[in-house]
């Protein structure tokens, strides 16, 4: 839990809009029936808006006052050197639905270098995937707050069956079966990848359509 990060974000939000004062942690972030996973749009600039966030525009500092302080921040370094930065929420409530949520943050190579230089080497933890997980230092919270959200991974607690997915999202533009593990429903023009596991678990990923090929190259959806 990064209380300092959340308090800094809340202070920024209060300066920007006093109307956010009622959206403290512990209250519902959004009203039931709004900001649901199938309520997404793509604007004229090709940016996806979902859950009240606009990918490539909304920053972590704007998100935290709504989602609360229970966030885990991590840099993941893949064996091939690829780096990603994530903000993980174990439980959020959006539109009356409870879910796990990961925000992928957009950071430049220079920002990654700064974050890794300041991170405590003792925070580095090897992952089963072969990646290394590193926790950013609190001294860089001001940097993290200004980073835009580039992608969202959303895993609802409720099971979404195939009929519900078809009704809410429509027929996918493409389908990709992944052995006996499950199936991807792909909506490239909308920047949505729905992973339906054989177990019935559903994970939804959102990126801007221009980034959809990169999302597909990164492999199957996963969430902690």
N, C-alpha and C positions, 0 to 999 in steps of 0.2 A: 504494500500500500504506500503510495507516494503522496502523503498529506501536503507536503510543501508544494509539489507540482500542482495539486488540485486547488490549493488556496491561491496560488499565483494565477491560475487560470480563472478562478472565480473573481478575483480582484479585477482582472482585465475585463471580464464579462460585465461586471457591475459598472465599470467606467464606460464601457461601450453602450450598455443598455440596462438601465435600472429595472426594467421589466423582467429581467431574468432572476430577480432576487428570490422569487418563489420557487425556483427550480433547484433546491438544495438536494444533496445526496439523501436517499432514504424515501424521497417522494417519487411518484410515477414520472418518468421523463416525458412521456407523451400520453395523450388520452386514448382510451380504447377505440379501435376502429380507424385510427390514423397512424401514419408511418408504419404500415405493415409491409412485409417483405415483397409483396407483389405490386406495391404502389411505388413504381419507379418511372422516371422519365429521362430522356436524353435531350439536352437543350441544343440550340443552334450552334454552339461551340463544340458539340460532341461530348459534353460532360454529363455523367450520370448523376441524378439526384435520387436519393433513397434514404429513408429514415430521417429526413430533414437535413441531410448532409449532401454537399455537392463535391464529387470527387475531383481532386486537383485544385480545389478552391477552399473548402472548409478546413480549418487548421485544428490540430489537437487541442489548442487552447480554447477554441470555440466549442469543442465536443465535451470536454471534461465537466463543465458545470451542469450538463444534462445527464451524463452517465455516472457521475460520482467519482470518489477518490480511490475505489478499489481497483486500481489498474496496475498491471505488471508490464514493465517496459523491457524489451530485449532486442539485442542485435544478434542476428544469426549469420554465421560465416560458413558457407558451404565448402566442401573439399576442393571445388574448382575455384574458390576465391570469391564467388558471388556473395554479396551482402544484402540483407534485408533488415528493416527496422519495424518492430511491431509493438502495438499497445494492446494488451489482452485483458478482457473483462470476463471474469468467470461467470457472472450473472448480471444481465441487464433486463429491463422490462421496457419494451417498445410496442406501443399500440395494444397493450394488454397481453402481449405474448412474452414469455420468459425465454431467454436464449443466452448462449455464449457468443462472444463477439471479439473478433480480432480486426484491428485497424492497421493496414499496411501504410506506413508513413513514407513520404517522398523525401529523400535526402540526397544531396550531391556527394560526389566522391570526397570533396574537401570536408564536408560535414561528418561523413563516416570516419575520416581520419581523426578529426577533433574528438569525436565521441570515444573512439577506441583508445586514443592517447590518454584521455582523462579517466577512463574506466579502471576500476580496481582489478588487477590481474587475477585476484582470488575469486572474482565473480564468474570467471570463465568455467563453463560446464559442458563437457562433451555430451552430444545427443545420440540416441540410437541410430538416427539417420546418417551419422557421420559428421553432422554440422557441429559447430561450436557456438554455444550461447553465452553472450556477454551482457551484463547489466550496465546501462549507462550511469554515469556519476550524477548525483543530484546537482553538482555545480553546473551541469549543462541543461538544467530544466528549462531555462529561458530559451535555449535553442530549440528544444523539443516542442515547446508550446507553439512555436511559429511554423512548424512543419505541416504541410498539407496532407490530408488523407488521400492516398492514391488508390486504395482498394479496401474492400470489406469482405470478411468471411463471417458468415452468420449461421449458427447451428441452433435451431429452435429445440426446446425441450419437447414440445408436442410433435407427434408423428404426423407428417404430411403424406397422405397416401397418393397414389398416382392419379386418381380421379380429381383430388383437390388440386394437385399441381397443374394438371391439364386445364382445369376450370379457371384457375387463377392466372396462370402464365401463358396458356395457349399451347398449341403443339410446338415442340422445339424445332428450330431450323435444322439442327443436326442431332444425332445421337451417337454416343461412343460407348460401347460395351467394354468393360475392363474385366475380362475373365469372369470368374464367379463372384468377384467382390462387389460388383454393382454396375451402375450405368450413369453416364453424364448426359444431361439434357442441356444442349447448348443453344444460346440465343446471342450470336455474335453482334448483331445490329443493336442490341440492347445492353451488351456488356455483362450478360448473366450466364453463369455456369451452375447448374443444379446437379449435385452429386447425390444420387439415390443409392445407398448401400443395400446389399442383400439383407442386412439385419433390419432394414426399415429406417435407419437413421438418415436424415437429410442434412446436407450442408450446402449453403448457397454462397457463391462468390460473385462479387460485383467489381468491375473495373470499367474505365472508359473504353468504348469500342475500339479506339486506336491501340489500346494495350491488350486486346483480347488474345492475339496470337502469342504474346509473351506469357499470358496466364496459362494458356494451353501447354506451352513448352515447359512450364514449371512442374507439371505432373498433377496427380490426384489431389483433391481437396483434403485437408486435414485440420483438426483443431484439437487442442489439449483436452 
